[in-house]
Amino acid sequence: MGSGVFFRPPPIDKERARRYYGSGLKKTPDPLEIVMSTRPRLVGVELYFDNLPAARRFYQDTLGLELLEDEPGHHAKLEGRSAFICLERKGAESYPSQDKAVVFFEVDDLRSTVEQIGVDQFAGFGPKDQADRIPWAVIHDPEGHSVLLVQAGQTNRG
């Protein structure tokens, strides 16, 4: 990875991507051409644990973070003042993350952001809502960490 060569994660199934965004999508642009209208805002971090109850106790009891959600055996979401932290049981989600961490960024227009980056760069998408919009999309950084882009206003659970 240190050779200075731009790493592109393996593309996902193009047909699956087209079901989400239709057939009129542009090919992946050159990374130097990507210009987003606004900068993403960090909204949370997710860490994966074998022992979720012990992790929840540490962050809640030791660090004093307020528990916002608790789904035993799946995740616990805690308030981190400017961003949330989600503690999740390893293997609870269908997408992998190299070092078992996910960074969440809120964007003003998720569809536009996905199109600007290139739909084939994304590893997965959240389920569509009744208005045919997706709430989130996951892409991997050069080291394979999951970066979840969340539609503004959809940051309750990423």
Contacts in CASP RR format, 6 or more apart in sequence:
PFRMAT RR
TARGET T0000
AUTHOR 0000-0000-0000
METHOD contacts of the structure
MODEL  1
MGSGVFFRPPPIDKERARRYYGSGLKKTPDPLEIVMSTRPRLVGVELYFD
NLPAARRFYQDTLGLELLEDEPGHHAKLEGRSAFICLERKGAESYPSQDK
AVVFFEVDDLRSTVEQIGVDQFAGFGPKDQADRIPWAVIHDPEGHSVLLV
QAGQTNRG
1 7 0 8 1.000
1 142 0 8 1.000
1 143 0 8 1.000
6 31 0 8 1.000
6 142 0 8 1.000
7 142 0 8 1.000
8 28 0 8 1.000
8 121 0 8 1.000
9 121 0 8 1.000
9 123 0 8 1.000
9 139 0 8 1.000
9 140 0 8 1.000
9 144 0 8 1.000
11 120 0 8 1.000
11 121 0 8 1.000
12 120 0 8 1.000
12 122 0 8 1.000
12 123 0 8 1.000
12 124 0 8 1.000
14 120 0 8 1.000
17 25 0 8 1.000
17 119 0 8 1.000
17 120 0 8 1.000
17 122 0 8 1.000
17 125 0 8 1.000
18 25 0 8 1.000
18 119 0 8 1.000
20 119 0 8 1.000
20 125 0 8 1.000
20 128 0 8 1.000
20 134 0 8 1.000
21 111 0 8 1.000
21 114 0 8 1.000
21 115 0 8 1.000
21 119 0 8 1.000
25 115 0 8 1.000
25 118 0 8 1.000
25 119 0 8 1.000
26 115 0 8 1.000
26 118 0 8 1.000
27 118 0 8 1.000
27 120 0 8 1.000
28 117 0 8 1.000
28 118 0 8 1.000
28 120 0 8 1.000
28 121 0 8 1.000
29 116 0 8 1.000
29 117 0 8 1.000
29 118 0 8 1.000
34 116 0 8 1.000
34 117 0 8 1.000
35 116 0 8 1.000
36 107 0 8 1.000
36 113 0 8 1.000
36 116 0 8 1.000
37 108 0 8 1.000
37 109 0 8 1.000
37 112 0 8 1.000
38 107 0 8 1.000
38 108 0 8 1.000
40 105 0 8 1.000
40 106 0 8 1.000
40 107 0 8 1.000
40 113 0 8 1.000
40 149 0 8 1.000
41 105 0 8 1.000
41 106 0 8 1.000
41 107 0 8 1.000
42 82 0 8 1.000
42 83 0 8 1.000
42 103 0 8 1.000
42 104 0 8 1.000
42 105 0 8 1.000
42 106 0 8 1.000
43 83 0 8 1.000
43 84 0 8 1.000
43 104 0 8 1.000
43 105 0 8 1.000
43 106 0 8 1.000
43 150 0 8 1.000
43 155 0 8 1.000
44 83 0 8 1.000
44 84 0 8 1.000
44 85 0 8 1.000
44 86 0 8 1.000
44 103 0 8 1.000
44 104 0 8 1.000
44 155 0 8 1.000
45 83 0 8 1.000
45 84 0 8 1.000
45 85 0 8 1.000
45 86 0 8 1.000
45 101 0 8 1.000
45 102 0 8 1.000
45 103 0 8 1.000
45 104 0 8 1.000
46 75 0 8 1.000
46 85 0 8 1.000
46 86 0 8 1.000
46 87 0 8 1.000
46 88 0 8 1.000
46 101 0 8 1.000
46 102 0 8 1.000
46 104 0 8 1.000
46 148 0 8 1.000
47 55 0 8 1.000
47 85 0 8 1.000
47 86 0 8 1.000
47 87 0 8 1.000
47 88 0 8 1.000
47 100 0 8 1.000
47 101 0 8 1.000
48 88 0 8 1.000
48 89 0 8 1.000
48 90 0 8 1.000
48 91 0 8 1.000
48 92 0 8 1.000
48 97 0 8 1.000
48 100 0 8 1.000
48 101 0 8 1.000
49 55 0 8 1.000
49 87 0 8 1.000
49 88 0 8 1.000
49 89 0 8 1.000
49 90 0 8 1.000
50 89 0 8 1.000
50 90 0 8 1.000
52 72 0 8 1.000
52 73 0 8 1.000
52 74 0 8 1.000
52 75 0 8 1.000
52 76 0 8 1.000
52 87 0 8 1.000
52 88 0 8 1.000
52 89 0 8 1.000
53 72 0 8 1.000
55 76 0 8 1.000
55 87 0 8 1.000
56 67 0 8 1.000
56 70 0 8 1.000
56 76 0 8 1.000
56 78 0 8 1.000
56 87 0 8 1.000
59 65 0 8 1.000
59 76 0 8 1.000
59 78 0 8 1.000
59 85 0 8 1.000
59 87 0 8 1.000
60 66 0 8 1.000
60 67 0 8 1.000
60 76 0 8 1.000
60 78 0 8 1.000
65 78 0 8 1.000
65 79 0 8 1.000
65 80 0 8 1.000
65 85 0 8 1.000
66 78 0 8 1.000
66 79 0 8 1.000
66 80 0 8 1.000
67 76 0 8 1.000
67 77 0 8 1.000
67 78 0 8 1.000
68 77 0 8 1.000
68 78 0 8 1.000
68 79 0 8 1.000
68 84 0 8 1.000
69 75 0 8 1.000
69 76 0 8 1.000
69 77 0 8 1.000
69 157 0 8 1.000
70 76 0 8 1.000
70 77 0 8 1.000
73 89 0 8 1.000
73 92 0 8 1.000
74 88 0 8 1.000
74 89 0 8 1.000
74 92 0 8 1.000
75 86 0 8 1.000
75 87 0 8 1.000
75 88 0 8 1.000
75 89 0 8 1.000
75 92 0 8 1.000
76 86 0 8 1.000
76 87 0 8 1.000
77 84 0 8 1.000
77 85 0 8 1.000
77 86 0 8 1.000
77 87 0 8 1.000
77 157 0 8 1.000
78 84 0 8 1.000
78 85 0 8 1.000
78 86 0 8 1.000
78 87 0 8 1.000
83 104 0 8 1.000
84 104 0 8 1.000
84 155 0 8 1.000
86 102 0 8 1.000
86 157 0 8 1.000
90 100 0 8 1.000
95 123 0 8 1.000
95 124 0 8 1.000
95 138 0 8 1.000
95 146 0 8 1.000
96 146 0 8 1.000
97 144 0 8 1.000
97 145 0 8 1.000
97 146 0 8 1.000
98 140 0 8 1.000
98 143 0 8 1.000
98 144 0 8 1.000
98 145 0 8 1.000
98 146 0 8 1.000
99 143 0 8 1.000
99 145 0 8 1.000
101 145 0 8 1.000
101 146 0 8 1.000
102 138 0 8 1.000
102 145 0 8 1.000
102 146 0 8 1.000
102 147 0 8 1.000
102 148 0 8 1.000
103 145 0 8 1.000
103 146 0 8 1.000
103 147 0 8 1.000
103 148 0 8 1.000
104 148 0 8 1.000
104 150 0 8 1.000
104 155 0 8 1.000
104 158 0 8 1.000
105 147 0 8 1.000
105 148 0 8 1.000
105 149 0 8 1.000
105 150 0 8 1.000
106 149 0 8 1.000
106 150 0 8 1.000
106 151 0 8 1.000
106 152 0 8 1.000
106 153 0 8 1.000
106 154 0 8 1.000
106 155 0 8 1.000
107 113 0 8 1.000
107 149 0 8 1.000
107 150 0 8 1.000
107 151 0 8 1.000
107 152 0 8 1.000
108 152 0 8 1.000
109 151 0 8 1.000
109 152 0 8 1.000
110 133 0 8 1.000
110 134 0 8 1.000
110 135 0 8 1.000
110 136 0 8 1.000
110 137 0 8 1.000
110 149 0 8 1.000
110 150 0 8 1.000
110 151 0 8 1.000
111 133 0 8 1.000
111 134 0 8 1.000
113 137 0 8 1.000
113 149 0 8 1.000
114 122 0 8 1.000
114 137 0 8 1.000
114 149 0 8 1.000
117 139 0 8 1.000
121 139 0 8 1.000
122 137 0 8 1.000
122 138 0 8 1.000
122 139 0 8 1.000
123 138 0 8 1.000
123 139 0 8 1.000
123 140 0 8 1.000
123 146 0 8 1.000
124 137 0 8 1.000
124 138 0 8 1.000
125 134 0 8 1.000
125 136 0 8 1.000
125 137 0 8 1.000
125 138 0 8 1.000
126 134 0 8 1.000
126 135 0 8 1.000
126 136 0 8 1.000
126 137 0 8 1.000
127 134 0 8 1.000
127 135 0 8 1.000
128 134 0 8 1.000
129 135 0 8 1.000
133 151 0 8 1.000
134 151 0 8 1.000
135 150 0 8 1.000
135 151 0 8 1.000
135 154 0 8 1.000
135 158 0 8 1.000
136 148 0 8 1.000
136 149 0 8 1.000
136 150 0 8 1.000
136 151 0 8 1.000
136 154 0 8 1.000
136 158 0 8 1.000
137 148 0 8 1.000
137 149 0 8 1.000
138 146 0 8 1.000
138 147 0 8 1.000
138 148 0 8 1.000
138 149 0 8 1.000
139 146 0 8 1.000
139 147 0 8 1.000
139 149 0 8 1.000
140 146 0 8 1.000
140 147 0 8 1.000
141 147 0 8 1.000
148 158 0 8 1.000
150 158 0 8 1.000
END
